Amino acid sequence: MTDELTRLANSVLWPGFFGTSLSGAGAPAWLRTALEDDLAGVVYFGQNISAELPALSAEIRAANPHALIGIDEEGGSVTRLEVGTGSTLPGAAQLGIVDDIAASEATGAELARRARAAGINVVLGPVADVNTDPRNPVIGVRSFGADAALVSRHVTATVEGLQGGGVAACVKHFPGHGDTHLDSHHALPVITLDPAEIDDVHLAPFRAAIAAGADSIMTAHIVVPAWGERPATLNPMVLGRLRQMGFDGAIITDALDMAAVRESVGIGGGAVQALAAGADLLCIGNPTNPGAAALADQDERDYLTAREANIAALRDGTLPRERVEQARDRVRTLAAKLADARPDAADAAAPYDADAIVQRALRVTGAIDETTDAAASALSVIDARRRSTLAVDSAASYVADGLAGDGFRVRLDVDRATDEERDAALNAALAAEGRLVLLIDRPDVADAQRALVELAAASDPKAVVVNVGLPARHPLPLPTVEVAAASRVGADAARALLLGA
């Protein structure tokens, strides 16, 4: 018989895992046992997605009928449901540019519909971060924008769309990850803003989410020195502030396997400290994050590290049992609410046109030359975007593939490429049929991307830039199509615009 403390420890854990099934070859045997022993649920990442996803969700619920099944899905640049082909939903920045509340609510409702069809009941979104630092390597176009009021109204609309569609929204990343130039997947960002500015700007969208009835809020692994030396996820002052703002739902941690936690206090230490600080559900993370260093049983190892640390802390009194029971009860309250949730009939029946929203978000700076015959037939694409990160698959081929169609495309890791490699890619693209297109995503931050654009402009003044990152603040020497998302639907919209130019 499973120890009572093991069940209690399980009830607040939310791991990622390897595999697309709980049965058959390669299935994670540990996961079924953990679910039967009160594991709170699971989070889906790219490695879990297949045509059999609804069947996987059914297997999980058969093992634990109350399981919370979450997915790290935002639309736009961040997708798991469409990990192989790219998102067909607009991203937050595109919705912010359009600034149509009905479009954001409808997008939330459509995402909820897709999630429910796959057996998912928690969506890790929307992003409520106000992206005030243009250098931000982890948020950027995942944010609705740099204005707190704009972000607040679109967070509200998206929460209402998601939760009206019968799934829980998980608003992220409290107290705001928008004013940092470091990525907490790899480092521990420190926010040195005046607390009054944090309160006025970065907390405003979270207040709006709370007012909209958000079911859950995700913490950020960031340090606000004015509120203590611990990252927010592990800081009782920060999480207490969230409760003081009136939030009574589930506080969910960002992934404990991110470097900001893993390389400081470790997954086990992070689990105990997060619970003690006031978190309710511990997202352990994606076992593929270590890359080539990931072990075949990385998922089970990370889960056991968190579980055993919690059990030990419960036994020695470091972690009060009442605190973990409170967290468990909040998780179970959310699960019970979702079990009874029914999508709003009007939203479910409403037509939804993602293409139209994305097309409305496109912006063009400069005049695209319409005299070239190549414009009517083909595009020759140099994909010079930054390398993929743990948050965003920046180098995913589906963006360049969608933009190029049947035409030429070449991937250039421009930050690492030698001058010879850069010149070879440019010459090959110039020699191919079609208009030269430079696909970039960091024109104001990555000097190498801007240098490539300048070199291409000197070689072919009829070339065009397609930027899928934050819109360029400093003009580029070529006409630029600002897409504001690295997505398949964004690439298709840019291609249609260029071929129609």
DOKE-654602 format. One record per residue (C-alpha): residue in one letter; y, x, z. Coordinates in nm, 4 decimals, always signed. Each point is the difference from the previous one (the first is absolute). Example, Ala and Ser with C-alpha at 12.3 -4.5 7.8 and 13.67 -1.06 7.14 Angstrom:
<nodes>
[node "a", [-0.4500, +1.2300, +0.7800]]
[node "s", [+0.3440, +0.1370, -0.0660]]
</nodes>
This chain:
<nodes>
[node "m", [+0.0000, +0.0000, +0.0000]]
[node "t", [+0.3409, +0.1336, -0.0969]]
[node "d", [+0.2156, +0.1179, +0.2876]]
[node "e", [+0.2862, -0.2377, +0.0842]]
[node "l", [+0.2568, +0.2797, -0.0279]]
[node "t", [-0.1269, +0.0826, -0.3485]]
[node "r", [+0.0624, -0.3563, -0.1089]]
[node "l", [+0.3450, +0.0062, +0.1549]]
[node "a", [+0.0842, +0.3301, -0.1688]]
[node "n", [-0.1276, -0.1356, -0.3331]]
[node "s", [+0.2111, -0.3142, +0.0265]]
[node "v", [+0.3233, +0.1906, -0.0683]]
[node "l", [-0.1247, +0.2370, -0.2734]]
[node "w", [+0.0671, -0.0485, -0.3722]]
[node "p", [-0.1703, +0.2731, -0.2039]]
[node "g", [-0.0166, +0.0811, -0.3663]]
[node "f", [-0.3398, +0.0894, -0.1433]]
[node "f", [-0.1924, +0.1268, -0.2997]]
[node "g", [-0.1855, -0.2379, -0.2287]]
[node "t", [+0.0174, -0.3326, -0.1777]]
[node "s", [-0.2799, -0.1757, +0.1858]]
[node "l", [-0.1603, -0.0232, +0.3448]]
[node "s", [-0.3462, +0.0057, -0.1545]]
[node "g", [-0.1829, +0.2221, -0.2454]]
[node "a", [+0.0280, +0.3704, -0.0731]]
[node "g", [+0.2986, +0.1744, +0.1499]]
[node "a", [+0.0986, -0.2909, +0.2227]]
[node "p", [+0.1637, +0.0998, +0.3329]]
[node "a", [-0.2723, -0.1048, +0.2448]]
[node "w", [+0.2280, +0.0649, +0.2967]]
[node "l", [+0.2481, -0.2608, -0.1171]]
[node "r", [-0.2314, -0.2997, +0.0195]]
[node "t", [-0.1048, +0.0990, +0.3510]]
[node "a", [+0.3620, +0.0442, +0.1073]]
[node "l", [+0.0975, -0.3378, -0.1450]]
[node "e", [-0.2829, -0.1666, +0.1880]]
[node "d", [+0.1331, +0.1735, +0.3126]]
[node "d", [+0.3465, -0.1596, -0.0258]]
[node "l", [+0.1755, +0.2447, -0.2355]]
[node "a", [+0.3366, -0.1608, -0.0808]]
[node "g", [-0.0545, +0.0328, -0.3742]]
[node "v", [+0.0642, +0.2432, -0.2847]]
[node "v", [+0.2728, +0.1196, -0.2346]]
[node "y", [-0.0730, +0.0271, -0.3716]]
[node "f", [+0.1161, +0.2997, -0.2020]]
[node "g", [-0.0595, +0.0986, -0.3606]]
[node "q", [-0.3574, +0.1195, +0.0510]]
[node "n", [-0.1056, -0.3464, +0.1180]]
[node "i", [+0.1209, -0.1878, -0.3066]]
[node "s", [-0.2509, -0.1315, -0.2514]]
[node "a", [-0.0827, -0.3245, -0.1753]]
[node "e", [-0.2152, -0.0790, +0.3033]]
[node "l", [+0.2896, +0.0062, +0.2476]]
[node "p", [-0.0335, -0.3700, +0.0943]]
[node "a", [-0.3682, +0.0607, +0.0751]]
[node "l", [+0.0907, +0.2996, +0.2194]]
[node "s", [+0.2448, -0.2152, +0.1931]]
[node "a", [-0.2706, -0.2629, +0.0461]]
[node "e", [-0.2397, +0.2646, +0.1352]]
[node "i", [+0.2621, +0.1165, +0.2483]]
[node "r", [+0.0607, -0.3542, +0.1207]]
[node "a", [-0.3714, -0.0626, +0.0290]]
[node "a", [-0.0139, +0.2942, +0.2418]]
[node "n", [+0.3147, -0.1130, +0.1832]]
[node "p", [+0.1426, -0.3437, -0.0873]]
[node "h", [+0.3304, +0.0901, +0.1675]]
[node "a", [+0.0578, +0.3251, -0.1888]]
[node "l", [+0.3499, +0.0782, -0.1179]]
[node "i", [-0.0303, +0.1376, -0.3527]]
[node "g", [+0.3144, +0.1818, -0.1047]]
[node "i", [+0.1125, +0.1745, -0.3145]]
[node "d", [+0.2712, +0.2577, -0.0630]]
[node "e", [+0.1572, -0.1924, -0.2869]]
[node "e", [+0.3702, -0.0244, -0.0807]]
[node "g", [+0.0113, -0.0576, -0.3742]]
[node "g", [+0.2092, +0.2310, -0.2159]]
[node "s", [-0.0759, +0.3650, +0.0723]]
[node "v", [-0.2547, -0.0671, +0.2773]]
[node "t", [-0.3130, -0.1904, -0.0921]]
[node "r", [-0.3623, -0.0042, +0.1110]]
[node "l", [-0.1124, -0.3263, -0.1608]]
[node "e", [+0.0920, +0.1438, -0.3413]]
[node "v", [-0.0624, +0.3647, +0.0822]]
[node "g", [-0.1653, +0.0716, -0.3342]]
[node "t", [+0.2508, -0.1674, -0.2305]]
[node "g", [+0.3326, -0.0103, +0.1855]]
[node "s", [+0.1778, -0.2880, +0.1653]]
[node "t", [+0.0924, -0.3106, -0.1949]]
[node "l", [+0.2397, -0.1116, +0.2757]]
[node "p", [+0.3644, +0.1052, +0.0317]]
[node "g", [+0.0793, +0.2531, +0.2695]]
[node "a", [+0.2548, -0.0326, +0.2778]]
[node "a", [+0.2752, +0.1984, -0.1748]]
[node "q", [-0.0344, -0.2142, -0.3118]]
[node "l", [+0.0276, -0.3151, +0.2095]]
[node "g", [+0.3031, +0.1467, +0.1742]]
[node "i", [+0.1668, +0.0735, -0.3328]]
[node "v", [-0.0611, -0.3534, -0.1240]]
[node "d", [+0.1103, -0.1296, +0.3425]]
[node "d", [-0.1581, -0.3411, -0.0502]]
[node "i", [-0.1390, -0.1348, +0.3281]]
[node "a", [-0.2238, -0.2467, -0.1836]]
[node "a", [-0.1555, +0.2861, -0.1992]]
[node "s", [-0.0815, +0.1951, +0.3160]]
[node "e", [-0.1519, -0.3014, +0.1713]]
[node "a", [-0.2028, -0.0821, -0.3110]]
[node "t", [-0.1211, +0.3600, -0.0189]]
[node "g", [-0.1120, -0.0170, +0.3625]]
[node "a", [-0.1827, -0.3251, -0.0723]]
[node "e", [-0.1718, +0.1511, -0.3047]]
[node "l", [-0.1088, +0.3035, +0.1991]]
[node "a", [-0.1367, -0.2322, +0.2672]]
[node "r", [-0.1946, -0.1926, -0.2639]]
[node "r", [-0.1565, +0.3190, -0.1332]]
[node "a", [-0.0807, +0.1238, +0.3506]]
[node "r", [-0.1663, -0.3243, +0.1047]]
[node "a", [-0.2060, -0.0040, -0.3199]]
[node "a", [-0.1439, +0.3354, +0.1102]]
[node "g", [-0.0657, -0.1182, +0.3562]]
[node "i", [+0.2973, +0.1933, +0.1438]]
[node "n", [+0.2162, -0.1547, +0.2716]]
[node "v", [+0.2522, +0.2737, +0.0920]]
[node "v", [+0.2355, +0.1672, -0.2493]]
[node "l", [+0.1652, +0.3240, +0.1115]]
[node "g", [+0.3456, -0.0928, -0.1225]]
[node "p", [+0.2796, -0.0590, -0.0639]]
[node "v", [+0.1831, +0.3271, +0.0541]]
[node "a", [+0.3052, -0.0704, +0.2200]]
[node "d", [+0.1364, +0.3546, -0.0148]]
[node "v", [+0.3607, +0.0317, -0.1151]]
[node "n", [-0.0154, +0.3016, -0.2319]]
[node "t", [+0.3273, +0.1681, +0.0932]]
[node "d", [-0.1137, +0.3560, -0.0802]]
[node "p", [-0.0425, +0.0455, -0.3782]]
[node "r", [-0.2192, +0.3051, +0.0671]]
[node "n", [-0.2580, -0.2159, +0.1782]]
[node "p", [-0.3398, +0.1155, -0.1296]]
[node "v", [-0.2095, -0.2813, +0.1446]]
[node "i", [+0.2045, -0.3229, -0.0267]]
[node "g", [+0.2388, +0.0075, -0.2981]]
[node "v", [-0.0762, -0.2902, -0.2358]]
[node "r", [-0.2369, -0.1472, +0.2589]]
[node "s", [+0.3171, -0.1264, +0.1698]]
[node "f", [+0.2037, -0.2981, -0.1193]]
[node "g", [+0.3067, +0.2232, +0.0126]]
[node "a", [+0.2593, +0.1909, +0.2006]]
[node "d", [+0.1891, -0.3025, +0.1334]]
[node "a", [-0.1211, -0.1552, +0.3252]]
[node "a", [+0.1041, -0.3541, -0.0909]]
[node "l", [-0.1768, +0.0145, -0.3366]]
[node "v", [-0.3166, +0.1430, +0.1544]]
[node "s", [+0.0098, -0.2611, +0.2758]]
[node "r", [+0.0160, -0.3001, -0.2312]]
[node "h", [-0.2799, +0.1268, -0.2241]]
[node "v", [-0.2213, +0.0915, +0.2957]]
[node "t", [+0.0496, -0.3546, +0.1269]]
[node "a", [-0.0845, -0.1515, -0.3384]]
[node "t", [-0.3100, +0.2165, -0.0450]]
[node "v", [-0.1293, -0.0754, +0.3499]]
[node "e", [+0.0444, -0.3715, -0.0668]]
[node "g", [-0.1829, +0.0319, -0.3322]]
[node "l", [-0.2894, +0.1955, +0.1459]]
[node "q", [-0.0477, -0.2106, +0.3106]]
[node "g", [+0.0563, -0.3248, -0.1871]]
[node "g", [-0.2870, +0.1223, -0.2161]]
[node "g", [-0.2328, +0.0190, +0.2998]]
[node "v", [-0.0044, +0.3730, +0.0752]]
[node "a", [+0.1723, +0.2040, +0.2695]]
[node "a", [+0.2886, +0.2248, -0.0945]]
[node "c", [+0.0179, +0.3413, +0.1670]]
[node "v", [+0.3639, +0.1076, -0.0220]]
[node "k", [+0.0459, +0.3771, -0.0025]]
[node "h", [+0.0995, +0.2647, +0.1217]]
[node "f", [+0.1731, -0.0668, +0.3362]]
[node "p", [+0.2621, +0.1179, +0.0984]]
[node "g", [+0.0757, +0.0955, -0.3604]]
[node "h", [-0.1230, +0.2850, -0.2227]]
[node "g", [+0.2885, -0.0179, -0.2460]]
[node "d", [+0.2225, +0.2839, +0.1218]]
[node "t", [-0.2380, +0.2932, -0.0209]]
[node "h", [-0.0701, +0.2738, -0.2513]]
[node "l", [-0.3445, +0.0748, +0.1461]]
[node "d", [-0.3279, -0.1845, -0.0560]]
[node "s", [-0.1824, -0.0894, +0.3250]]
[node "h", [-0.3297, +0.0341, -0.1858]]
[node "h", [+0.0681, +0.3749, +0.0076]]
[node "a", [+0.2601, +0.0603, +0.2717]]
[node "l", [+0.1799, -0.1597, +0.2949]]
[node "p", [+0.3379, -0.1326, -0.1185]]
[node "v", [+0.2901, -0.0058, +0.2460]]
[node "i", [+0.2742, -0.2605, -0.0380]]
[node "t", [+0.3258, +0.1458, +0.1340]]
[node "l", [+0.2212, -0.3002, -0.0738]]
[node "d", [+0.2213, -0.1466, +0.2684]]
[node "p", [-0.2004, -0.2707, +0.1818]]
[node "a", [+0.2712, -0.2522, -0.0836]]
[node "e", [-0.0539, +0.0641, -0.3725]]
[node "i", [-0.3755, -0.0355, +0.0389]]
[node "d", [+0.0551, -0.3301, +0.1785]]
[node "d", [+0.2521, -0.1344, -0.2527]]
[node "v", [-0.1714, +0.1176, -0.3186]]
[node "h", [-0.3645, +0.0892, +0.0431]]
[node "l", [-0.1027, -0.2600, +0.2550]]
[node "a", [+0.1726, -0.2862, -0.1811]]
[node "p", [-0.2883, -0.0757, -0.2428]]
[node "f", [-0.2460, -0.0026, +0.2895]]
[node "r", [+0.2151, -0.2539, +0.1815]]
[node "a", [-0.0072, -0.2083, -0.3165]]
[node "a", [-0.3788, +0.0322, -0.0206]]
[node "i", [-0.0376, -0.1091, +0.3617]]
[node "a", [+0.2252, -0.2990, -0.0641]]
[node "a", [-0.2181, -0.0861, -0.3003]]
[node "g", [-0.3085, -0.0042, +0.2235]]
[node "a", [-0.1690, +0.3191, -0.1208]]
[node "d", [-0.3542, +0.0158, +0.1355]]
[node "s", [-0.0108, +0.3781, +0.0404]]
[node "i", [+0.2207, +0.3069, -0.0162]]
[node "m", [-0.1112, +0.3567, -0.0733]]
[node "t", [+0.1364, +0.3009, +0.1853]]
[node "a", [+0.1308, +0.3222, -0.1533]]
[node "h", [-0.0952, +0.3543, +0.1017]]
[node "i", [+0.3647, +0.1035, +0.0310]]
[node "v", [+0.1949, +0.1427, +0.2934]]
[node "v", [+0.3352, -0.1411, +0.1076]]
[node "p", [+0.1217, +0.2614, +0.2532]]
[node "a", [+0.2340, -0.2485, +0.1686]]
[node "w", [-0.3096, -0.2057, +0.0869]]
[node "g", [-0.2257, +0.2842, +0.1088]]
[node "e", [-0.1966, +0.2896, -0.1470]]
[node "r", [-0.3127, -0.1946, -0.0983]]
[node "p", [-0.0409, -0.1569, -0.3436]]
[node "a", [+0.0624, -0.3743, +0.0004]]
[node "t", [-0.3709, -0.0828, -0.0250]]
[node "l", [-0.0624, +0.1738, +0.3341]]
[node "n", [+0.3301, -0.0822, +0.1679]]
[node "p", [+0.0127, -0.2853, +0.2545]]
[node "m", [+0.3806, -0.0066, -0.0175]]
[node "v", [-0.0043, -0.0659, -0.3751]]
[node "l", [-0.2812, -0.2562, +0.0080]]
[node "g", [+0.1596, -0.1604, +0.3043]]
[node "r", [+0.3184, -0.0379, -0.2025]]
[node "l", [-0.2011, -0.1924, -0.2595]]
[node "r", [-0.1145, -0.2428, +0.2699]]
[node "q", [+0.3566, -0.0279, +0.1294]]
[node "m", [+0.1025, -0.1059, -0.3509]]
[node "g", [-0.2196, -0.3057, +0.0480]]
[node "f", [-0.3139, +0.1041, -0.1842]]
[node "d", [-0.3178, -0.1397, +0.1577]]
[node "g", [-0.2461, +0.0628, -0.2818]]
[node "a", [-0.2383, +0.2908, -0.0591]]
[node "i", [+0.1454, +0.3511, -0.0070]]
[node "i", [-0.2105, +0.2039, -0.2439]]
[node "t", [+0.0188, +0.3778, -0.0198]]
[node "d", [+0.0465, +0.1922, -0.3177]]
[node "a", [-0.3086, +0.2069, -0.0755]]
[node "l", [-0.1021, +0.2305, +0.2840]]
[node "d", [-0.1468, +0.2518, -0.2447]]
[node "m", [+0.3462, +0.0865, -0.1361]]
[node "a", [+0.1118, +0.3527, +0.0798]]
[node "a", [+0.2798, -0.1182, +0.2293]]
[node "v", [-0.2722, -0.1159, +0.2433]]
[node "r", [-0.3181, +0.1789, -0.1049]]
[node "e", [+0.1580, +0.3457, +0.0208]]
[node "s", [+0.1901, -0.0639, +0.3230]]
[node "v", [-0.2037, -0.2051, +0.2486]]
[node "g", [-0.2978, -0.0712, -0.2252]]
[node "i", [-0.1551, -0.3335, -0.0995]]
[node "g", [-0.1526, -0.0472, +0.3446]]
[node "g", [+0.3152, +0.0898, +0.1882]]
[node "g", [+0.2021, -0.2134, -0.2391]]
[node "a", [-0.2272, -0.2988, +0.0578]]
[node "v", [+0.0350, +0.0167, +0.3776]]
[node "q", [+0.3727, +0.0696, -0.0018]]
[node "a", [+0.0745, -0.2736, -0.2544]]
[node "l", [-0.1821, -0.2612, +0.2065]]
[node "a", [+0.1704, +0.1182, +0.3182]]
[node "a", [+0.3361, -0.0215, -0.1790]]
[node "g", [-0.0573, -0.3631, -0.0931]]
[node "a", [-0.1768, -0.0016, -0.3378]]
[node "d", [-0.2673, -0.2660, -0.0515]]
[node "l", [-0.1996, +0.1018, -0.3073]]
[node "l", [-0.0728, +0.3606, -0.0953]]
[node "c", [-0.0118, +0.0720, -0.3718]]
[node "i", [-0.2204, +0.3096, -0.0069]]
[node "g", [+0.0720, +0.0783, -0.3629]]
[node "n", [-0.1529, +0.0817, -0.3350]]
[node "p", [-0.2973, +0.2405, +0.0183]]
[node "t", [+0.0827, +0.1323, -0.3467]]
[node "n", [+0.3324, +0.1425, +0.1252]]
[node "p", [-0.1387, +0.3498, +0.0736]]
[node "g", [-0.0786, +0.0291, -0.3720]]
[node "a", [-0.2644, +0.2616, -0.0799]]
[node "a", [-0.0279, +0.0738, +0.3717]]
[node "a", [-0.1206, -0.3536, +0.0751]]
[node "l", [-0.3554, -0.0025, +0.1323]]
[node "a", [-0.2612, -0.2456, -0.1225]]
[node "d", [+0.0214, -0.1774, +0.3354]]
[node "q", [+0.3755, +0.0446, +0.0527]]
[node "d", [+0.0439, -0.3739, +0.0495]]
[node "e", [-0.2532, -0.0165, +0.2838]]
[node "r", [+0.1292, +0.3213, +0.1585]]
[node "d", [+0.3580, -0.1287, +0.0135]]
[node "y", [-0.1107, -0.3374, +0.1356]]
[node "l", [-0.2130, +0.1576, +0.2725]]
[node "t", [+0.2788, +0.2391, +0.0956]]
[node "a", [+0.2337, -0.2936, +0.0655]]
[node "r", [-0.2635, -0.2144, +0.1666]]
[node "e", [-0.1346, +0.2664, +0.2348]]
[node "a", [+0.3501, +0.1077, +0.1023]]
[node "n", [+0.0823, -0.3591, +0.0931]]
[node "i", [-0.3216, -0.0429, +0.1941]]
[node "a", [+0.0572, +0.3230, +0.1938]]
[node "a", [+0.3583, -0.1011, +0.0813]]
[node "l", [-0.1149, -0.3429, +0.1155]]
[node "r", [-0.2624, +0.1552, +0.2240]]
[node "d", [+0.2309, +0.2503, +0.1659]]
[node "g", [+0.2897, -0.2433, +0.0317]]
[node "t", [+0.2327, +0.1847, -0.2375]]
[node "l", [+0.0086, -0.3169, -0.2074]]
[node "p", [+0.0290, -0.3160, +0.2102]]
[node "r", [-0.2633, -0.2551, -0.0902]]
[node "e", [+0.2582, -0.2783, +0.0212]]
[node "r", [+0.2062, +0.1650, -0.2756]]
[node "v", [-0.2964, +0.0199, -0.2396]]
[node "e", [-0.1030, -0.3568, +0.0803]]
[node "q", [+0.3549, -0.1117, -0.0760]]
[node "a", [-0.0168, +0.1808, -0.3349]]
[node "r", [-0.3426, -0.1504, -0.0756]]
[node "d", [+0.1290, -0.3472, +0.0781]]
[node "r", [+0.2933, +0.0389, -0.2385]]
[node "v", [-0.2378, +0.1122, -0.2738]]
[node "r", [-0.2311, -0.2943, +0.0653]]
[node "t", [+0.2934, -0.2427, +0.0037]]
[node "l", [+0.0996, +0.1232, -0.3459]]
[node "a", [-0.3585, -0.0285, -0.1248]]
[node "a", [-0.0255, -0.3565, +0.1294]]
[node "k", [+0.3278, -0.0947, -0.1668]]
[node "l", [-0.1143, +0.1419, -0.3331]]
[node "a", [-0.3340, -0.1779, +0.0216]]
[node "d", [+0.1901, -0.3286, -0.0007]]
[node "a", [+0.2627, +0.1039, -0.2582]]
[node "r", [+0.0314, -0.1972, -0.3196]]
[node "p", [+0.2225, +0.1001, -0.2932]]
[node "d", [+0.3069, -0.2107, -0.0640]]
[node "a", [-0.1089, -0.2363, -0.2772]]
[node "a", [+0.3328, +0.0168, -0.1829]]
[node "d", [+0.0048, +0.3799, -0.0035]]
[node "a", [-0.3628, +0.0183, -0.1120]]
[node "a", [+0.0730, -0.2263, -0.2965]]
[node "a", [+0.3307, +0.1610, -0.1012]]
[node "p", [+0.0018, +0.2059, -0.3239]]
[node "y", [+0.0646, +0.3706, +0.0464]]
[node "d", [+0.1255, +0.2451, -0.2620]]
[node "a", [-0.0013, +0.3608, +0.1210]]
[node "d", [+0.0917, +0.1300, -0.3466]]
[node "a", [+0.3216, -0.2006, -0.0037]]
[node "i", [+0.1050, +0.1313, +0.3416]]
[node "v", [-0.0654, +0.3622, -0.0975]]
[node "q", [+0.1854, -0.0402, -0.3290]]
[node "r", [+0.3003, -0.1346, +0.1916]]
[node "a", [-0.0083, +0.3109, +0.2181]]
[node "l", [+0.0179, +0.2482, -0.2901]]
[node "r", [+0.3280, +0.1852, -0.0376]]
[node "v", [+0.1024, +0.2270, -0.2890]]
[node "t", [+0.2647, +0.2704, +0.0285]]
[node "g", [+0.1302, +0.1542, -0.3178]]
[node "a", [-0.0537, -0.1189, -0.3564]]
[node "i", [-0.3517, +0.0207, -0.1409]]
[node "d", [+0.0063, +0.1257, -0.3585]]
[node "e", [-0.1325, -0.2770, -0.2234]]
[node "t", [+0.0056, +0.1909, -0.3283]]
[node "t", [-0.3300, +0.1823, +0.0398]]
[node "d", [-0.2961, -0.1525, -0.1794]]
[node "a", [-0.2216, +0.1202, +0.2814]]
[node "a", [+0.1514, -0.2621, +0.2313]]
[node "a", [-0.1853, -0.2753, -0.1794]]
[node "s", [-0.3418, +0.1622, +0.0058]]
[node "a", [-0.0879, +0.2366, +0.2857]]
[node "l", [+0.1059, +0.1819, +0.3147]]
[node "s", [-0.0830, +0.3622, +0.0804]]
[node "v", [-0.0049, +0.0370, +0.3779]]
[node "i", [+0.0323, +0.3017, +0.2290]]
[node "d", [-0.1009, -0.1117, +0.3490]]
[node "a", [+0.2007, +0.2325, +0.2276]]
[node "r", [-0.0161, -0.2024, +0.3212]]
[node "r", [-0.0720, +0.1639, +0.3344]]
[node "r", [-0.3556, +0.0413, +0.1209]]
[node "s", [-0.1685, -0.2908, +0.1774]]
[node "t", [+0.0536, -0.0374, +0.3734]]
[node "l", [-0.2105, -0.1723, +0.2650]]
[node "a", [+0.2355, -0.2978, -0.0178]]
[node "v", [+0.0650, -0.0243, -0.3734]]
[node "d", [-0.2250, +0.0938, -0.2917]]
[node "s", [+0.2966, +0.1509, -0.1836]]
[node "a", [-0.2080, +0.1776, -0.2617]]
[node "a", [-0.2227, -0.2983, -0.0830]]
[node "s", [-0.0753, +0.0005, -0.3711]]
[node "y", [+0.0457, -0.3749, -0.0438]]
[node "v", [+0.3803, +0.0317, -0.0052]]
[node "a", [+0.0048, +0.2533, -0.2856]]
[node "d", [-0.2850, -0.1821, -0.1762]]
[node "g", [+0.1867, -0.3296, +0.0132]]
[node "l", [+0.3188, +0.1606, -0.1251]]
[node "a", [-0.1639, +0.1998, -0.2810]]
[node "g", [-0.2446, -0.2662, -0.1156]]
[node "d", [-0.2018, +0.1569, -0.2809]]
[node "g", [+0.2556, +0.2768, -0.0397]]
[node "f", [+0.0127, +0.3567, +0.1276]]
[node "r", [+0.0221, +0.0800, +0.3684]]
[node "v", [-0.0237, +0.3217, +0.2008]]
[node "r", [+0.0056, +0.0590, +0.3734]]
[node "l", [+0.2336, +0.2799, +0.1163]]
[node "d", [+0.0073, +0.1018, +0.3659]]
[node "v", [+0.3564, +0.1091, -0.0528]]
[node "d", [+0.0525, +0.1349, +0.3524]]
[node "r", [-0.2827, +0.2510, -0.0472]]
[node "a", [+0.0004, +0.0550, -0.3755]]
[node "t", [+0.1044, +0.3322, -0.1466]]
[node "d", [+0.2726, +0.0082, -0.2653]]
[node "e", [-0.2715, +0.0547, -0.2594]]
[node "e", [-0.1975, -0.3058, +0.1162]]
[node "r", [+0.3144, -0.2125, +0.0034]]
[node "d", [+0.0992, +0.1132, -0.3499]]
[node "a", [-0.3516, -0.0623, -0.1317]]
[node "a", [-0.0003, -0.3573, +0.1332]]
[node "l", [+0.3439, -0.0670, -0.1466]]
[node "n", [-0.0895, +0.1446, -0.3390]]
[node "a", [-0.3231, -0.2008, -0.0134]]
[node "a", [+0.1855, -0.3214, +0.0805]]
[node "l", [+0.2709, +0.0758, -0.2564]]
[node "a", [-0.2655, +0.0642, -0.2640]]
[node "a", [-0.1760, -0.3311, +0.0682]]
[node "e", [+0.0942, -0.3243, -0.1696]]
[node "g", [+0.2541, -0.2175, +0.1755]]
[node "r", [+0.3100, +0.0129, +0.2156]]
[node "l", [-0.0070, +0.2657, +0.2724]]
[node "v", [-0.0087, -0.1562, +0.3475]]
[node "l", [+0.0294, +0.1942, +0.3248]]
[node "l", [-0.1649, -0.1807, +0.2925]]
[node "i", [+0.1560, +0.1102, +0.3312]]
[node "d", [+0.0451, -0.1285, +0.3550]]
[node "r", [+0.2307, +0.2376, +0.1959]]
[node "p", [+0.3002, +0.0830, -0.2207]]
[node "d", [+0.2415, +0.0570, +0.2885]]
[node "v", [-0.2413, +0.2028, +0.2123]]
[node "a", [-0.2367, +0.1898, -0.2310]]
[node "d", [+0.1953, +0.2687, -0.1827]]
[node "a", [-0.2936, +0.0667, -0.2299]]
[node "q", [-0.0005, -0.3609, -0.1254]]
[node "r", [+0.3714, +0.0117, -0.0765]]
[node "a", [-0.0384, +0.3391, -0.1707]]
[node "l", [-0.2732, -0.1441, -0.2231]]
[node "v", [+0.2268, -0.2878, -0.1001]]
[node "e", [+0.2789, +0.2433, -0.0859]]
[node "l", [-0.2351, +0.2126, -0.2082]]
[node "a", [-0.1322, -0.3063, -0.1825]]
[node "a", [+0.3538, -0.1235, -0.0685]]
[node "a", [+0.0780, +0.3295, -0.1708]]
[node "s", [-0.3177, -0.0273, -0.2079]]
[node "d", [+0.0156, -0.3695, -0.0893]]
[node "p", [+0.3180, -0.1992, +0.0694]]
[node "k", [-0.1870, -0.3219, -0.0887]]
[node "a", [-0.2386, +0.0430, +0.2938]]
[node "v", [+0.0011, -0.2469, +0.2890]]
[node "v", [-0.0681, +0.0284, +0.3736]]
[node "v", [-0.2078, -0.2559, +0.1891]]
[node "n", [+0.0625, +0.0326, +0.3736]]
[node "v", [-0.2431, -0.1811, +0.2328]]
[node "g", [+0.1618, +0.1311, +0.3191]]
[node "l", [+0.3336, -0.0735, +0.1620]]
[node "p", [+0.2712, -0.0453, -0.2646]]
[node "a", [+0.1757, +0.3246, -0.0881]]
[node "r", [+0.3325, +0.0343, +0.1849]]
[node "h", [+0.1051, +0.2950, -0.2160]]
[node "p", [+0.0017, -0.0726, -0.3753]]
[node "l", [-0.2717, +0.1478, -0.2156]]
[node "p", [+0.0721, +0.1432, -0.3461]]
[node "l", [-0.2274, -0.2571, -0.1668]]
[node "p", [-0.0091, -0.3811, +0.0004]]
[node "t", [-0.2035, -0.1147, +0.2995]]
[node "v", [-0.2114, -0.3080, +0.0610]]
[node "e", [+0.0003, -0.0599, +0.3750]]
[node "v", [-0.3274, -0.1743, +0.0919]]
[node "a", [+0.0001, +0.0466, +0.3819]]
[node "a", [-0.3798, -0.0104, +0.0392]]
[node "a", [-0.2963, +0.2082, -0.1089]]
[node "s", [-0.2081, -0.2995, -0.1043]]
[node "r", [-0.1880, -0.1249, -0.3034]]
[node "v", [+0.2242, -0.3038, -0.0374]]
[node "g", [+0.3068, +0.2255, +0.0196]]
[node "a", [-0.1379, +0.2366, -0.2639]]
[node "d", [-0.0810, -0.2913, -0.2298]]
[node "a", [+0.3527, -0.1383, +0.0399]]
[node "a", [+0.1578, +0.3384, -0.0784]]
[node "r", [-0.2237, +0.0413, -0.3055]]
[node "a", [+0.0931, -0.3455, -0.1297]]
[node "l", [+0.3685, +0.0785, +0.0440]]
[node "l", [-0.0240, +0.3331, -0.1818]]
[node "l", [-0.2039, -0.1329, -0.2894]]
[node "g", [+0.2436, -0.2852, -0.0342]]
[node "a", [+0.3023, +0.2277, +0.0178]]
</nodes>
